[in-house]
Amino acid sequence: MRYLRLRLRSSILLSITIFVIVFITLHILIWSTNEFELLEKTPESVPKPPVAISFLSALDQPNIYDLKASQSHKLNKHSSYITSHRIHELFQLVRTTRNNQLKSNSINSTWNFGKFIPKKLPTHNNNTKTNVDTVDSVTMKEKNHKLQFNITTTAKIMNEQDKIQLRHFIHHTLTKWKADHENDKYVNLADIMHDGLAQDEPELNTTWFKYIKTVTNSHVYNPNTPEFKHLLNHLQNGKISEASEMSQGTQIKVILNLPNGFQGLLKPYRVPRNYQTQPDHFYFSDIERHHAEIAAFHVDKVLGFNRVPPLIGRLLNITSDQLEGSVQVLLPRPPEVDWQKISHPYRRSYSATRTAQWETNENYCYEHVMIDEDYHNRLLLDMMDLAAFDFLIGNLDRHHMMRISAFGINTALVHLDNGRSFGRYDADDLSILAPIRQCCFFRYSTFARLYRVYNKGLSKLVSDSLNTTELLQMILVNEHLIAIDRRLEILFSQIDICIKTYTVQGVMIDDGID
């Protein structure tokens, strides 16, 4: 019996010892996993994180007093991906050839575009059916795709001559589209919502009504109007009469009722400014950052797109603690105003094991986008604008494109949902440029915008814009400012490659959109 008791005690002690060792080992592994960095050696021009902060540690950091990035705000110089001389040379080439668009007679009269469009399968009449979906702040109508075809069959019949003719066809089509729409008048949201009412109606003399009069088919705000400043003041300081959690989306968002009919979408603080998305995190599991939404809006404003609904940082008193977040204006939604939700042709697979077709097929633009009649208008170049914008802010999570369909076909995309941008400043994901790389089309006016901000310094303009408007501290750390300058040069480098392949006339398009 004594021997059995000794064996039992020894077994118990051994079990406890093994359990403690396993627990400590797992604890170390779990915490160290969050600190792993990419093993590949990065170029000297790519900045290294000033302080490594794990995800779980970041959640415990005290609100806005957690800025542990480098103390210096000086914009450091870095090696160029393309020389400054070449960028200036590109601008001169583009400016010189702007009025020399490809003519319609460039298309071979025997070339048949229709051969790439397969016969449509018979479908049930669903003209009365409305597909409703949601995305963050708005309920949208899902766009029905017109073309369904076998990509393998298409790839076999698309030869190099067909590609050349297809590019000429796109130029011809967008030139015609410009001629048909160059005299279109701007339409504002107030006129659509209150058709036939006089502008001086007492019930419409509100800050909200004055703001939506500045929302047009070309932009969702005008930064040079007093209404824009009043809007930001409402979002930042307006008394909150009611708050309710939004049911849609993967992460917490709160709808705020503000004075004068305004509603704002609050995305609360999650992580410190210098927290970087972990290398082993997939884009679809990344967190949404309130400061990324704020920074993306300022990049949009500096570029002159004016397509991100205005938002601003705000401090809220939650019991005895101060919580900061981003508050974005909620634009009118159905049934007041119809929106269109378009599945992005370059959306990611949102799978850890599968890749999207465009990731493995460099002819994807020819075989899917160029032959799709839905892109034989401004939408094609709007998508290129969006790709350029997303690359600058590092946004991998662009699964849909949104626009206000109540404006008609000549309406710009609205660049919603940028909370997963600015995830890393030490890496540039070139896959975001896939639409530009594969299609090699670009808007003249957008190229001019990029060149203008390049000359003035994109990071400086963004930093100045943030410092002028934002009350919250250091929305972008210095490393992110360096990154957007670097990415702008990479973007010019990609355009340069396209021009060297297809010439300026073959790449640049003037569709009449400023």
N, C-alpha and C positions, 0 to 999 in steps of 0.2 A: 504493500500500500504506500509506504514511504517513497518507494521508487516511482510509483505512478504519480504521486503528488509532485515530486520534483520535476518529472517530465511535463506535467501539466503547467507548472509555473514557468518552466523554461519556454514552453510553447507560447504561453501568453505573452511573456516578455519579448520573445522574438517577433511575435505578430505586431505588438505595439511598436517595436523598433522599426520594422519594415514599413508600417503605416506612416510613421513620422517621416521617414526618409522619402517615401513616395509623395507624401503631401508637400514637403519642402521642395522636392524636385519639380513637381507639377506647378507649384506656385512660381518658382523661378522661371520655368519655361513659358508660362502664360504671360507673365509681365515682360519677359525679354522679347517675346515674339512681337510685341507692339513697338519695340525699339529697333527692329531689324531695318537696315537700309539696303538699298540695291548694292550688290557686290561689284557691278560693273563700274569701271573707272569713268567718271564724267569729265567732260572737257573743262579746261581751266576757266572758261568763260562762264560756266554754270555755277552759281553760288551754292555753298553748302549751308544747311540749316544752322543758325546760330546757336540754338538750344534744342535738344531732342526732347519732345514732350509726347508721351504715349497718349492714346485715345482716352483711356480710363482716367489717367492723371489730369488730362485737359478738362474733363467734365467736373473735376473738383476744384478747378482754378476759380478764384474770386473774380467774378464779373469783369469789369472793364479795367481792373488794376493788375492784369495778368500779362502785360505786354513785355515779354522777356526777349524780344528780338534785339538785334544790334542797336546800340544807342545812337549811332550816326544815321541821319536821314539823308546824307549826301548820296546823290545818284552816281554810282560807280560806273566807270567805263568798262566795256567788254569787247571781245573780239567780234568782228562782223562776219555774218554768213554771206553777205553780199557787200561789195564796196559801195561807199557813198557815191563815188563817181558813176558807177553803173546805175544806181537808182536815179540820179539826175539825168543820165543819158536815156534811161527808159522813159522818163517823163517827157523829155524833148521828142522822142520818137512817137509817143502816144499823142501828144498835142499836135504834132505835125500831120499825122495821118487821120485825125478824128473825122475830117470831112471826106475821107476817101473810103467809105464803107464798100464792102463787096456788093457788086451789082447783081440784079436778079438774073442777068444772062450768064452768070457763072454756073448756073445749074444746067446740066446736060438735059436737053429736051427729051431724050429717050430714057432718062432715069425715072424710075417709078417708086415714089415714096410708099405708095399703097401696098407694095409687096411685103413690107415689114409689119403690116397690121393684119393680124389673123382674123378670121371670121369669128364674130362674137357668138358665144354660146347662147341659146335661147334661155331667157330668164322670165320669171313670173313678173307680172306688172306690179311694181311696188312704188309707183309714183306718189302714192298717198302715204307711204310709210316714212316715218321720221326716225332716224337713228340718233339717239341722244347719248352723248358721252360727256365726261367731265375732265377738266384739267385745271388743277389748282383753283383759280378764282372764278372760272366761268364754266357754264355748261354749253357744250358745242354740238354742232351737227357733224357727224362723221362723214367724211368725203367718200363717195362711192367711186371706185376705180373703174375707168372705162375700158382699159386694155388688160386682157388676160391672155398670156401666150406661153409657149414652151421656150424657155431660155436656151435650151440645147439646140433646138431647131433654128432659132434666130441666129445663134452664134455661127452656125455652119454656113449661112447664106450672107453674112455681113463681111464683105471683103474690104480691102483698103480703099478701093475706088468708091465703094458705097459710103465709107466713112467720110471721105472728102466731100462727096455730093450731099451727104446728110448735114455736114457742117455748113455748106453753102445754103442748104435749105433752111436751116435755123436762122442764119443771117437774113435771108430773104423774108422769112416769116415775121421776124421781130422788126424788121424795117417797115413792113406793111402794117404791123400792129401799131407801131409808132405813128404812122400816117393816119391811121383810123382813130387814134386816141389823143393826139397831141393837142387838140383843142378842147379836151374834156375840162370841165370846170371842177374846182375843188368842192367837195361836199362835206359839210360838217355834221357831227352827230346830233346836234341840237335840232337842225332842220329835219332830220330823219325822224327823231322822236316826237317832235312837236310841229309836224307839217301843217302849214296854213295858219299858225298862230303868229300874231304880231310880235316883233322883237321887244316891244316895250310893255308887254302884258305884265301887270303887277305880280301875278303868281310865278312868273318866270324870272323875275328880277332877283336872282339868288346867285351866290358864289358858285354853286354847283352848275347852274345853267350857263353861266359865263364861261366856266371851264370847258364844258362839253362842246361849246361853240368853237373851241380851239382844237378839238379832236377831229381830224379830217381823214380822208382816204390816203393821205401821204404820210401823216405822222399822228402820234397820240398826245403830243404836247408841243407848245411853242415856247422855248426858254426865254424869249425876248418880250413876253407879254406880262402885264401885272397879274393876270389870272394864274400864271404859273407860280409866281411867288406866293400868292394867296393860298394856292393849293398846298404847297409845301408847308406853309404855316399851319393849315388845318391838320395835316397829317402829323405834324410834329407836336403841336400844342393844343389841338382841339379836344374838348372835354369828351370823354368816352361815356356814352349813355348806356351802352349794352355791349357785351362781348359774348360770342358763342363760338365753340370749336367747329371748324370745318370738317365735315365727315369724309371728304374725298382726300386722296393723297396718301403717301406712305409715312409722313412725318407731321408733327403737330403744327397746325396753323389756326389762327383765331381771326374771326371777322369782327371788326370793331365798328360800331355805329358812332359817327361823328356829327358835329353840328351841320346845319344847312343841307342835309340830304346826302352827305358824303359817307362812304363806307371805305374802310381800309383793311388790308390783309396783313396781319402781324405774323412775322416769323421770328421767334424768340432766339436769344443767344444760346449757342450750343458749345462752341469751342473757342479757344484763344485765337487771336489774329494770326499767329505764326504756326498754328497747328497745320501739319501737312497730312493729306490723305496717305494712309499707309500703303506701301508698295504691294502688299498682298490683298488689298481691298479691291473688289470689282466696282466699276462705276455705278452699278445699280444698287450697291449696298452702301454707297457713300452717304454722308450726312449732308443736310442742307445748312448752309452758313448764312446767317443774316447779313454779315459784312460783305459776303460775296454778292448778294443781291444789290446792296448799296453801291459797291464798286462797279458792278456791271452797268448799272444805270448811268453812272458818271462817264464810263467809257463810251456808252451809246451817245450821250450828250456831247462829249468832246468830238466824236466822229461826225456829228451832225445828222445821224440817222433819225433820232427822236422817235424811236419805235419801242422803247421799253417804257411801260406805264410808270409815271413818276413815283418815286418812293424816297424815303428819308429815314435816318436813324432816329430812334426815340427812346428815352428812359421812362420806364413805367414803375410806379410804386406798387410792388407786390408785397402785401403785409408790411413788414419793416425793412424789406430789402429792395434795392434798386435793380431792376432787370432791364437790359437793353435789347432792342430788337429792331427789325426793319418794318416799316409800315408803308405798304404800296396801295395806291388808289385802286379801287375796284371799278372797272368800267362797266357800263350797263350790259346786262346779260339777257338772254331769252327769258320771257317772250318780248321784252321791250326792243331788243336789238338782236338780229340773227348773226351768229358767228359760224365760221367754217373751220373744222379741224381736219388737217391734211396729214395723212401718214407720211412721214419723211422717208423718201426713197433711200436715204443713207442712214436710216436708223440702225442701231446696233441690235444684236441678237438677244441681248439681255439673258444670256445663258453662259454658264462657266465652261460648257463643253462644246457649244456650237458657234460657228462664225456666220456672219451675214454674207450674202452673195457678193456684195460689193467689195468685201475684204479679200476675196480670192479671184475676182474677175476684173481685170483692168479695163475691159470693154463694157463694163456695166452701164456707163452713162449712155453709150451708143445704143445698147440693146434694151435699155429700160426707160431712160429719161428722155432722150432726144426724140424717140418715136412716139412718145406719149403726148397726145394732143393737149392734155391739160397743162403742159409746159411750153406751149407755143404762144406764150404771152409773157408778161413781166414776171410771172412766178419763177421762171428759170433763173433770171438774174437776181431776183429777190433771195432765192435760195443760196446763190453765190455770196451775196452780201451777208447772209446769216452765217455761212461757213466761215467767212473772214472774221466776223464778230466773235463767233464761238471759239475760234482758234486763239484770238488775242486774249480772251478771258479764260481759256482752258476748260471749256464746257464740253464734256463728253455725253451729256444726258439730253440730247435733242432728238426725242422720238417722234414728235409731231411739230407741225407748223400751223400757226394760227393767223387768221385774218377776219376782219369784220365783213361778212358777206353782204350785209345790208348796203354797203357802199357800191356793190357791183364788182365787175371783173377787174377794174383798174383801181385796186386797193393794195396797199403795202402789207407785208406781214407784220404782226405784232410780236415782238421778241419777249415772250413770257417765260417765267420759270428759269431763273439763272442761279438758283441757290447752290448748285453743285459745281459752280465755276470756282476758279482760284483755289483749286485743291492742292496743286503743287507748283512751286516756283523753281524747282531744280530739274524739271523735265518738261519737254514740249511734245505733246502727242500729235504727230504729223497725220495720223489717220483722220483728224478733224478736217483736214484740208482735202479729203478725198473727192468731194464734189468739184472743187476747182482743179485738182490734179487730173481727174479723169475726163471732165468735160472741157476744160480749158476755154471757158467763156468768162468774160468779166465786163462789168459795166464801166463805161468811161467816167461817169461822175463819181463812182466809188473809188476808182483809182486816183482821181484828183483829190478826194477827201484824204485818202491815205498819205498821199504825197505832201499835202498841206500840214497834216499833224506830224509827219516825219520831220519836216523842216523845223517845226516849232518845238519838237520833242514831245512825243506822246505821253511819256511818264510824267513830265513836268506839267503838261496840261491837265492830266487826270489828278495829279497831286494838288494843283492849284484849285481845281474845281471842288475837290473834297474839302480842302481847307476853307474855301469860301462859303460853302453851304452847310457842311456837316458840323454838328456840335459834338458828336462822338469822337473819341480819340483815335488817331492812326488807323483808319479803316483798312488801308493796305500797308503792310510792312515794306521796307525798302527792297527786299528781295523780290516781291511781286511786281514792284515798279520796274525793276531791272528786267524782269521776265517779259513784260508787255512790250518793251523796246526791242528785246531780242526777237520776240515772235513777229513783230512788225517787219523786221528785216527778213525773217524766214518767209513771210508771206510775199514780200517783194521778190525774193529768190524764186519762189514757185511760179509767180507770174512771169518772171524772166524766162524760166524754162519753157513755159507754154508759148511765149512769144518767139523764142528761138526755134520752136518746133513748127508753129503754125503762122508766124508773122504777126505783126501788130493788128493788121486788118482782119486776120483770121480769128483773133482772140477778143479784141475789144469791140463792144457793141454799144451804140447809142440808141437806146430805146425811148428816149425822151424823158426819162426819170432823173430828176436832180438828186 
